[in-house]
Every structure is written in structure tokens, then in C-alpha cells.
Amino acid sequence: MRIALTFAACFALALCPFRGAAQDRPSFSGAWQFDASKSDLKSAKISSATWVIEEGDNSIHITENEGGKNKKVELQCTTDGKECQVTGDKAKASFWYNGPMLVEMETKGERVTRFRMKISDDGKTLTVEINHLVPQTDKTDVLVFAKQPQA
């Protein structure tokens, strides 16, 4: 009996970090408007953009509209690292969480880009750090988006 109780207690403790990990994830859902004044662009050329993000339990749907180019990119992916197709951009992407940060790895032809997305503590700002891995550059773009009020 004592062994069974010890085993049950150890099993319950082992599950605690996994239960807490999902709760530590912020919500990325919402409409996000690009803020050029707070962004730091080294290689990206963006004047205006809106991202609409819808999250599910293990999925993400993103629609990107770049104002200056009238370019629309859409994707529906899981957040467990499996690859998905990016519509309107001839690219493939995969998403996963690294703590509270959502990471996207995007492959377009021979180019590989990593996006690391983080929500501010108050939930009103989305910061996206963009690193070009292939071909590798030392330039990191930082995009800052403000959450738009729901209509």
C-alpha cells in the first residue's frame, strides 16, 4: 500500500509541469496592427500590415495583409511542429511553443526564416523577431504589432 501511494504521488508530481506549461501560454488570438514607430527593421520593407490570428487547442490560423503591397498570406497549422502549406506565398511552415513564445519556421524555396512571437504581459502588444537562417544574415528584424479592439 505504501509503495502504491508513493508511486501515485510521484506520478502526480511528474504531471504538474505539463499541466502548468499549457497555462503559461498567452493567447495570440486577435487582430494585430503593425506599428512602424516601435519596430526595428533591418532587412524587411513593411510600411503597414495587419495580422489576424485565431488559436485553437493545438492549432493556429493566421491571415496577413500587407497594406503597401496588397499582399495576403494565409495559413492553417498545428502548433506541434508539423509542417503546413502557406497559401499565397508558396512556402511551408511549422509552429511550436517554446515556453510563452510561439516559434514559426518557414521554408520558401531555399530560404529558411525563423519567427519568434511573444505577447506583452498586458496582452496588448505582439513582438515578432525575424531571423534569416538560410542564407544566414546577422540582421534581425523586430516587428511590433498593437492589438486592435474587437468590433
Summary of the structure (lengths in Angstrom):
residues: 151
radius of gyration: 18.5
end to end distance: 58.3
largest distance: 69.2
contacts: 382
relative contact order: 0.17
helix: 15%
strand: 53%
